C-alpha cells in the first residue's frame, strides 16, 4: 500500500448542504504531483461533515425560537401532568437564566418562544429547558431516546 503525502496532493472543497439542513464540505482529489495515494483513496470523494456555524445572539434583540419533536411525533401532547412539567421547567429556566419571555406556545409536536436574553445566554436556556422537559416527560411516559430531533432555530424579530 502506498503512502499518502497530503502536502503534494491537490484537493478542492465544495460547500454543499443535505436534506437535514446540515452543511458539509465535499473534498475531491483533483490531481497529484508525485504523490502516492493508497489504493482505497484513489478517485474517491470524501464527505466531511462540518459543525453547525456558531451563533451570535445580541442581548438587545427579540427572537422567535422554535424546536420540533423527533419525526413530528406528538410527544408534547397536552395532559395535566405534561402541562405541569413543561411550565415548571420553563419558569425555572426563565428565573435561572434571567430571560425575558414575552410569549410561548407548546403544541403537540413543537414549541415556540418569543424572548430576549439580556445576558446572551439563549443556548444555555434552551439546553436547560428542553433537556429537563424531555427527561421528565420520557420518565412519565415510559419512553427513552431523544425528544427533540435537531437543534432549535432562533430568528430575530425585526418588525
C-alpha positions in Angstrom: 0.0 0.0 0.0 1.4 3.4 -1.0 2.0 6.3 1.4 -0.3 9.3 1.4 1.5 12.6 1.1 -1.1 15.3 1.6 1.3 18.2 1.0 1.6 17.3 -2.6 -2.0 16.3 -3.4 -4.3 18.9 -4.8 -7.8 18.9 -3.4 -10.9 21.0 -4.0 -13.5 21.9 -1.4 -17.1 22.4 -2.4 -19.7 23.6 0.1 -22.9 21.6 -0.1 -26.0 21.1 2.0 -28.0 18.0 2.6 -31.7 17.5 3.2 -31.3 17.7 7.0 -30.0 21.2 6.6 -26.5 20.4 7.8 -23.7 21.7 5.7 -20.7 19.6 4.6 -17.6 20.0 2.6 -17.1 17.7 -0.4 -13.4 17.1 -0.9 -12.4 15.9 -4.3 -9.0 14.6 -5.4 -8.2 16.8 -8.4 -4.7 15.8 -9.1 -1.4 14.9 -7.6 2.1 16.0 -8.0 4.3 12.9 -7.4 2.0 11.8 -4.5 1.4 8.1 -3.9 -2.2 7.7 -2.7 -3.3 4.5 -1.0 -5.3 2.3 -3.4 -8.5 2.7 -1.4 -8.2 6.5 -1.7 -7.7 6.8 -5.4 -10.6 8.5 -7.2 -12.7 8.6 -4.1 -14.7 11.7 -2.9 -14.6 12.2 0.8 -17.6 13.5 2.7 -16.6 15.6 5.7 -19.4 16.8 8.0 -18.9 20.4 9.2 -20.3 21.5 12.5 -23.1 23.9 12.6 -22.0 27.5 12.4 -21.6 29.4 15.7 -24.5 31.5 16.6 -24.1 35.1 17.8 -27.0 36.3 19.9 -27.5 40.0 20.6 -28.8 40.8 24.1 -31.0 43.6 22.6 -32.9 41.5 20.1 -36.1 39.6 20.5 -36.0 36.1 19.0 -38.6 33.7 17.7 -37.3 30.3 18.9 -38.7 27.1 17.6 -37.9 23.5 18.5 -39.5 20.4 16.9 -40.0 16.9 18.2 -38.4 13.9 16.6 -40.1 12.8 13.4 -43.0 15.2 14.1 -44.2 12.7 16.8 -46.8 14.1 19.2 -44.5 13.8 22.2 -45.6 17.1 23.8 -49.3 16.3 23.7 -51.1 18.1 26.5 -52.4 16.5 29.6 -52.4 17.9 33.2 -49.1 16.2 34.2 -47.2 17.2 31.0 -48.5 20.8 31.3 -47.2 21.0 34.9 -43.8 19.6 33.9 -43.4 22.0 31.0 -44.5 25.1 33.0 -42.2 24.1 35.9 -39.1 23.8 33.8 -39.9 26.9 31.7 -40.4 29.0 34.8 -37.2 27.6 36.4 -35.3 28.4 33.2 -36.6 31.9 32.9 -35.7 32.7 36.5 -32.3 31.0 36.5 -31.1 32.5 33.2 -32.9 35.8 33.6 -34.6 35.5 30.2 -37.4 37.9 29.2 -40.2 35.6 27.9 -42.9 37.5 26.1 -44.9 34.6 24.7 -44.8 30.9 24.3 -46.8 28.2 22.6 -46.4 24.4 23.3 -48.1 22.3 20.7 -48.2 18.6 20.5 -45.0 18.3 18.3 -43.2 21.6 18.6 -42.7 24.7 20.8 -42.3 28.5 20.0 -40.9 31.2 22.3 -40.7 34.9 21.8 -37.9 36.0 24.1 -35.0 38.2 24.8 -31.8 37.1 26.6 -30.1 40.2 28.1 -27.1 38.0 29.1 -26.8 36.5 25.6 -27.3 33.0 27.1 -30.1 31.7 24.8 -28.2 28.5 24.1 -27.9 27.6 27.8 -31.5 28.5 28.5 -32.7 26.3 25.6 -30.5 23.4 26.7 -31.7 23.7 30.2 -35.4 23.8 29.4 -35.5 21.3 26.6 -33.3 18.7 28.3 -35.3 18.8 31.5 -38.6 18.7 29.8 -37.5 15.8 27.7 -36.1 13.9 30.6 -39.2 14.3 32.8 -41.7 13.6 30.0 -39.8 10.5 28.9 -39.9 9.2 32.6 -43.6 9.9 32.8 -44.4 8.3 29.5 -42.1 5.3 29.9 -40.0 6.1 26.8 -36.3 6.6 26.1 -34.4 8.4 23.5 -34.3 12.0 22.2 -37.5 14.0 22.2 -36.2 16.9 20.1 -34.7 15.9 16.7 -32.3 18.7 16.0 -31.2 22.0 17.4 -33.6 24.8 17.8 -34.0 27.6 15.3 -33.7 31.2 16.6 -34.6 34.0 14.2 -34.5 37.7 15.3 -37.8 39.5 15.1 -37.2 42.8 13.3 -40.7 44.2 12.9 
